[in-house]
């Protein structure tokens, strides 16, 4: 059968590539065409647009790039119609993907599966109406999403969490600290990992403050996990003359060997928890006090990090909006590094989160559900 996938960022590329691999194991005649990234391309098929050309975040960047976004939408619509897939699989990225779902439902008979539900439980809950109208199959990766959709009388499937799969199946899971240091020509010092986001705007906003907050910890070495699709030169301005290492393509290895991680909100917070790395969640917002007011009064969620949302309590400190500063990040990092009881409590909660998520292979279960529904 023919499958068309749309992933608009690095995490979507990772999870879509694993899903494609699982689909291939169930459908030996699978043919793929997609908007995505390098990992999807490695599995096989035709890359129409790279997610680097799609990733615009925030009101102003979207406004400035509106022509490009609209052009990409038109290219995608026409390409799907020309390809005539048996199913279109949308991976998160709701601003773009919901428009594609609507177009397909109103203009074609091509079924639509949504893999990795957008976080409409946090905000834009009204989008549930669009899912009911335009999406034929919704596959969720967070346990609490099932209850959310049930409340709206919308049947969904929980398939497990693909981040669990990615962590368990990573190539270097047996790598030692010594081997990691040797392979990357690093000194024998404990590591503070810095994950400043996957988009340029996030990195520009977060990285300088994160670096300044931890530069005083001279007993540790700082390692930035370079984001896929971002050039090394882009980081230079934020790094300046600081003593810091920038390593690409080894995010899981860096986290696995780190003593603490500074992480922007998103999938990376869950990755850190699954790799048992105590973390500080850091996220800069414009107009901090107003942004925090909006979070408290307009969003339908008590937390911004997946770790706390899954645990349904504060496990990791969320230093965002008015709480985001050099001083607050430095103090929280210090507590994790030097308060053993505080550190152990966080690790104990990580174990509970891991039990909640379970060990089910999300990619395999999702592939089976998609294949069975499509072939029938």
VMD Tcl script that draws the C-alpha trace (Angstrom):
set ca {
  {0.00 0.00 0.00}
  {0.95 3.65 -0.36}
  {1.52 5.82 2.71}
  {1.90 9.61 2.85}
  {3.33 11.03 6.10}
  {3.71 14.62 7.32}
  {6.11 15.44 10.19}
  {7.04 19.06 10.81}
  {9.92 18.88 13.29}
  {12.81 16.75 14.57}
  {10.84 14.69 17.10}
  {8.18 13.99 14.47}
  {10.89 12.84 12.07}
  {12.19 10.39 14.70}
  {8.82 8.91 15.60}
  {7.59 8.82 12.00}
  {10.74 7.00 10.90}
  {10.20 4.31 13.56}
  {6.55 4.01 12.52}
  {7.59 3.61 8.88}
  {10.00 0.84 9.84}
  {7.22 -0.97 11.68}
  {4.84 -0.54 8.75}
  {7.45 -2.07 6.43}
  {7.56 -5.16 8.64}
  {3.80 -5.60 8.27}
  {3.45 -4.49 4.65}
  {6.29 -5.66 2.42}
  {4.85 -3.61 -0.44}
  {4.77 -0.36 1.53}
  {5.65 2.76 -0.47}
  {6.30 6.04 1.35}
  {6.16 9.67 0.33}
  {6.49 12.38 2.96}
  {7.16 15.79 4.38}
  {9.76 14.99 7.05}
  {13.46 14.66 7.68}
  {16.68 12.68 7.40}
  {15.58 9.78 9.60}
  {12.47 9.17 7.53}
  {14.54 9.39 4.37}
  {16.90 6.76 5.77}
  {14.00 4.30 6.11}
  {13.14 4.80 2.44}
  {10.69 6.57 0.18}
  {10.50 10.05 -1.30}
  {11.17 13.20 0.73}
  {9.07 16.02 -0.75}
  {9.94 18.76 1.77}
  {12.33 18.77 4.72}
  {10.92 19.91 8.05}
  {13.57 22.67 8.10}
  {11.41 24.42 5.50}
  {8.30 24.11 7.67}
  {9.37 24.93 11.24}
  {8.11 28.44 11.97}
  {7.18 29.07 15.60}
  {5.46 32.06 17.18}
  {3.15 34.73 15.84}
  {5.76 37.02 14.25}
  {7.82 34.30 12.48}
  {4.61 32.75 11.15}
  {3.41 36.15 9.92}
  {6.73 36.93 8.25}
  {6.78 33.55 6.53}
  {3.09 33.32 5.71}
  {3.66 33.12 1.95}
  {6.08 30.22 2.39}
  {3.68 28.40 4.73}
  {0.75 28.80 2.36}
  {2.89 27.71 -0.58}
  {4.00 24.59 1.32}
  {0.37 23.78 2.11}
  {-0.57 23.99 -1.55}
  {2.42 21.88 -2.59}
  {1.44 19.26 0.00}
  {-2.23 19.14 -1.04}
  {-1.42 18.76 -4.73}
  {1.28 16.19 -4.06}
  {-1.04 14.01 -1.97}
  {-3.77 14.10 -4.62}
  {-1.26 13.21 -7.32}
  {0.23 10.35 -5.25}
  {-3.19 8.96 -4.25}
  {-2.04 7.17 -1.08}
  {-4.09 4.54 0.70}
  {-3.76 6.59 3.88}
  {-2.30 9.91 5.03}
  {-0.55 9.79 8.42}
  {-0.23 13.11 10.23}
  {2.40 13.36 12.98}
  {1.65 16.10 15.56}
  {2.32 19.56 13.97}
  {-1.36 20.65 14.18}
  {-1.24 24.12 12.60}
  {-0.25 22.59 9.27}
  {-1.66 19.08 9.58}
  {-5.22 19.99 10.52}
  {-5.49 22.09 7.37}
  {-4.36 19.08 5.35}
  {-6.88 16.84 7.15}
  {-9.72 19.27 6.39}
  {-8.73 19.51 2.72}
  {-8.59 15.73 2.35}
  {-11.95 15.14 4.02}
  {-13.71 17.80 1.95}
  {-12.07 17.06 -1.40}
  {-10.99 13.40 -1.47}
  {-11.84 9.96 -0.13}
  {-8.32 9.40 1.27}
  {-8.50 8.33 4.94}
  {-6.56 10.30 7.57}
  {-4.78 8.85 10.61}
  {-3.33 11.18 13.26}
  {-0.32 9.66 15.04}
  {0.75 11.57 18.16}
  {-2.17 13.74 19.11}
  {-1.51 17.47 19.27}
  {-1.65 18.83 22.82}
  {-5.12 20.32 22.53}
  {-5.77 19.36 26.18}
  {-3.39 22.20 27.07}
  {-4.99 24.83 24.87}
  {-7.11 25.17 21.75}
  {-9.50 22.52 23.08}
  {-11.94 23.71 20.41}
  {-9.84 21.81 17.85}
  {-11.58 18.63 19.00}
  {-14.36 19.58 16.57}
  {-11.88 19.46 13.68}
  {-10.59 16.05 14.75}
  {-14.13 14.68 14.86}
  {-14.87 16.03 11.40}
  {-11.66 15.39 9.53}
  {-9.63 12.62 11.24}
  {-10.63 8.98 10.77}
  {-8.24 7.46 13.31}
  {-6.53 9.07 16.30}
  {-3.56 7.36 17.95}
  {-2.43 8.80 21.30}
  {0.92 8.39 23.06}
  {0.09 9.79 26.52}
  {-2.17 7.82 28.87}
  {-4.18 10.80 30.13}
  {-5.16 11.78 26.57}
  {-7.56 8.82 26.41}
  {-9.69 10.26 29.22}
  {-9.56 13.71 27.65}
  {-10.94 12.48 24.34}
  {-13.45 10.19 26.07}
  {-14.86 13.28 27.75}
  {-15.55 14.63 24.25}
  {-17.05 11.34 23.00}
  {-14.23 10.81 20.53}
  {-12.85 7.26 20.41}
  {-9.04 7.02 20.30}
  {-6.36 4.36 20.72}
  {-3.48 4.59 23.21}
  {-0.49 2.89 21.58}
  {2.21 3.47 24.17}
  {4.88 6.14 23.96}
  {7.36 6.09 21.06}
  {9.96 7.93 23.12}
  {10.13 4.85 25.36}
  {10.81 2.76 22.24}
  {13.46 5.17 20.98}
  {15.28 5.14 24.33}
  {15.12 1.35 24.74}
  {16.25 0.63 21.17}
  {19.02 3.22 20.84}
  {22.26 1.91 19.36}
  {24.63 2.96 22.16}
  {22.55 1.98 25.18}
  {25.48 0.01 26.66}
  {27.96 2.86 26.20}
  {30.04 3.66 29.31}
  {30.98 7.11 30.55}
  {34.63 6.42 29.75}
  {33.88 5.33 26.20}
  {31.68 8.39 25.60}
  {34.48 10.69 26.76}
  {37.06 8.90 24.63}
  {34.95 8.92 21.45}
  {34.33 12.64 21.76}
  {37.82 13.57 23.03}
  {36.43 15.04 26.27}
  {38.10 15.56 29.67}
  {37.30 13.30 32.61}
  {34.79 15.62 34.30}
  {31.10 15.14 35.12}
  {28.68 16.53 32.53}
  {26.01 19.20 32.56}
  {23.90 18.64 29.43}
  {22.15 21.54 27.74}
  {19.20 20.99 25.40}
  {18.09 24.44 24.31}
  {15.34 23.50 21.87}
  {14.93 22.25 18.32}
  {14.02 25.53 16.62}
  {16.23 28.54 15.99}
  {14.01 30.94 17.93}
  {14.01 28.66 20.98}
  {17.78 28.32 20.88}
  {18.31 32.08 20.51}
  {16.01 32.79 23.44}
  {17.10 30.06 25.84}
  {20.73 29.14 25.27}
  {22.55 32.34 26.37}
  {20.78 32.38 29.75}
  {21.19 28.62 30.27}
  {24.92 28.87 29.60}
  {25.39 31.85 31.89}
  {23.50 30.05 34.68}
  {25.86 27.05 34.74}
  {29.23 28.54 33.78}
  {30.11 28.86 37.47}
  {30.07 25.06 37.91}
  {33.72 24.69 36.94}
  {33.95 21.15 38.36}
  {31.71 20.09 35.47}
  {31.99 20.28 31.69}
  {29.17 21.79 29.65}
  {27.88 19.93 26.60}
  {25.25 21.33 24.27}
  {23.27 18.71 22.37}
  {23.05 20.22 18.89}
  {19.55 20.08 17.40}
  {18.99 18.21 14.13}
  {18.72 20.54 11.16}
  {20.50 23.45 12.90}
  {23.94 24.48 11.61}
  {26.89 24.46 13.98}
  {27.60 28.13 13.15}
  {24.18 29.13 14.47}
  {25.27 28.25 18.02}
  {28.48 30.30 17.84}
  {26.94 33.62 18.83}
  {25.40 32.23 22.02}
  {28.49 30.22 22.97}
  {30.79 33.21 22.47}
  {34.08 32.57 24.32}
  {32.63 30.15 26.87}
  {34.29 26.80 27.47}
  {31.59 24.50 26.15}
  {31.37 21.51 23.81}
  {28.79 21.30 21.03}
  {27.99 17.75 19.91}
  {25.50 16.75 17.22}
  {23.75 13.44 16.66}
  {24.33 12.11 20.19}
  {21.53 13.60 22.28}
  {20.64 10.33 24.02}
  {24.30 9.54 24.68}
  {24.88 12.98 26.16}
  {21.83 12.71 28.41}
  {22.68 9.16 29.46}
  {26.10 10.29 30.71}
  {25.05 13.62 32.24}
  {24.78 14.35 35.94}
  {22.13 17.01 35.32}
  {20.38 18.43 32.27}
  {18.98 21.84 31.45}
  {16.09 21.20 29.08}
  {13.55 23.32 27.25}
  {10.01 22.05 27.55}
  {8.95 19.37 25.08}
  {9.80 15.77 24.27}
  {13.32 16.32 25.64}
  {11.96 16.56 29.20}
  {10.52 13.05 28.85}
  {13.73 11.78 27.23}
  {15.72 13.03 30.22}
  {13.33 11.30 32.63}
  {13.50 8.01 30.73}
  {17.30 8.20 30.82}
  {17.21 8.96 34.57}
  {18.85 12.38 34.32}
  {17.71 14.92 36.95}
  {16.72 18.06 35.07}
  {15.78 21.71 35.16}
  {13.08 22.77 32.71}
  {13.92 26.20 31.27}
  {11.83 28.18 28.81}
  {11.99 31.87 28.00}
  {8.82 33.65 26.91}
  {8.23 37.18 25.65}
  {6.51 39.49 28.18}
  {7.15 37.04 31.06}
  {4.56 38.26 33.58}
  {1.81 38.41 30.98}
  {2.83 35.00 29.62}
  {2.59 33.48 33.11}
  {-0.82 35.08 33.67}
  {-1.97 33.55 30.39}
  {-0.65 30.14 31.44}
  {-2.49 30.27 34.76}
  {-5.78 31.61 33.41}
  {-6.09 30.58 29.77}
  {-4.44 27.15 29.46}
  {-6.18 24.00 30.63}
  {-3.12 22.39 32.16}
  {-1.21 22.88 35.43}
  {2.23 22.11 33.91}
  {4.26 22.68 30.73}
  {6.56 19.64 30.89}
  {5.56 16.11 29.89}
  {7.27 14.77 33.01}
  {4.98 16.67 35.37}
  {1.90 16.11 33.22}
  {2.36 12.34 33.21}
  {3.16 12.28 36.93}
  {0.23 14.66 37.63}
  {2.43 16.50 40.12}
  {5.56 18.66 40.18}
  {8.51 16.34 39.75}
  {10.83 18.80 37.99}
  {11.02 22.55 38.43}
  {9.52 24.49 35.52}
  {11.46 27.74 35.23}
  {9.54 29.51 32.50}
  {8.09 32.96 31.91}
  {8.63 35.07 35.06}
  {10.61 32.25 36.74}
  {13.17 32.01 33.92}
  {16.43 33.70 34.97}
  {20.13 33.03 35.45}
  {19.66 33.00 39.23}
  {16.72 30.56 39.37}
  {18.34 28.12 36.92}
  {21.64 28.26 38.81}
  {19.97 27.57 42.18}
  {17.95 24.64 40.87}
  {21.01 23.13 39.17}
  {22.95 23.48 42.41}
  {20.19 21.73 44.38}
  {20.18 18.78 41.97}
  {23.97 18.46 42.01}
  {24.59 18.82 45.74}
  {21.37 17.88 47.61}
  {21.36 14.08 47.43}
  {17.88 13.68 48.95}
  {16.37 16.18 46.51}
  {18.08 14.43 43.61}
  {16.94 10.96 44.71}
  {13.32 12.07 45.10}
  {13.34 13.17 41.47}
  {14.81 9.85 40.35}
  {12.18 7.95 42.36}
  {9.42 9.87 40.58}
  {11.06 9.09 37.23}
  {10.69 5.39 38.05}
  {6.97 5.90 38.70}
  {6.56 7.72 35.38}
  {8.35 4.91 33.56}
  {5.91 2.42 35.10}
  {2.93 4.54 34.00}
  {4.15 4.61 30.39}
  {4.97 0.90 30.33}
  {7.14 -0.91 27.80}
  {4.67 -1.43 24.95}
  {6.16 -0.93 21.48}
  {4.22 2.12 20.28}
  {5.51 2.03 16.71}
  {4.50 -1.61 16.23}
  {1.06 -1.15 17.78}
  {0.41 2.02 15.75}
  {1.59 0.34 12.54}
  {-0.76 -2.61 13.14}
  {-3.75 -0.35 13.79}
  {-3.01 1.73 10.68}
  {-2.38 -1.30 8.46}
  {-5.44 -3.21 9.63}
  {-7.75 -0.21 9.22}
  {-6.34 0.74 5.81}
  {-6.36 -2.71 4.20}
  {-9.99 -3.15 5.25}
}
mol new
graphics top color blue
foreach p $ca { graphics top sphere $p radius 0.5 }
foreach p [lrange $ca 0 end-1] q [lrange $ca 1 end] { graphics top cylinder $p $q radius 0.2 }
display resetview
